[in-house]
């Protein structure tokens, strides 16, 4: 809901694609700069406490954004709060990555990763759809920020009730050595490196979601309600795919499945970029979400299965850098490309670039083509 509100408000106030792209840039800079030290801290100190501090910071920033929305405050203050959100996220993600393995036994990691993404995508369905309806009814986004802050404070209360197993913390070591261990682990574990690289560039170049406000107003002409449906469509597709994966037998050709899914992601992005039909556009967004969820589940299961408990914070911090590059920097790339090329050409070329990336990854990391099972620590690679 918060992401929806920010994008919609800034687009209506400025009608500048570059302004939408800046939303991603100001949030990704602190993630890129601080994720490694944040991962080191997460492996050395109380992880739940780090998450609590970060989430409270999110909530206070949401209230600040609500005030700036109500008073139509200056853009630089909005970007300042988004920057603080990015700083909090840099510390939150590595620590939060330990919550799932604290509460789920290792033999259920694959199923847990699937259900975890299902819950997240369910929120992604309800959030944009409800936000679009509320904005259409109240003709204002201020209420959205207040709801977001309330949800964040609620989460903090629920977090204090978690009583899971205590994962071991890392042994004290020189900071630089600790910071680089995550990158070394990722470099040496080829299937994880390939999966994260594939997902990073696919979302970086195929980031059509950042331009949805432009499609809603200028191309499809469906307003805030239509934008809410389009923002929810990828999550609908992702949730349906997650439910399907959860009830199917374990993947027997996970690497090949991932490569095909990301190829389909690129093709669906091209079709969406060219579409002038609202129904076809929503269908392609749902397909994008479903195919992207396959990538999320495979990557998440590999990280859960391969990562030692004492390194989860640092490995998650490296993963956060990749995700930040793909999501927020992808939004910035989409905004710049739309400003230079127009939204349609920006989306279409991004989809084509995604397909090219699949071919490169399949060639550079043949381990990914031959990856079989995700269920064992020593994944079956031939």
Secondary structure, 3 states (H helix, E strand, C coil): CHHHHHHHHHHHHHCCHHHHHHHHHHHHHHHHHHHHHHHHHHCCCCHHHHHHHHHHHHHHHHHHHHHHHHHCCCHHHHHHHHHHHHHHHHHHHHHHHHHHHHHCCHHHHHHHHHHHHHHHHHHHHHHHHHHHHHHHHHCCCHHHHHHHHHHHHHHHHHHCCCCCCCCCCCCCCCHHHHHHHHHHHHHHCHHHHHHHHHHHHHHHHCCHHHHHHHHHHHHCCCHHHHHHHHHHHHHHHHHHHHHHHHHCCCCCCHHHHHHHHHHHHHHHHHHHHHCCCHHHHHHHHHHHHHHHHHHHHHHHHHHHHHCCHHHHHHHHHHHHHHHHHHHHHHHHHHHHHHHHHCHHHHHHHHHHHHHHHHHHHHHHCHHHHCECCCCCCCCCEC
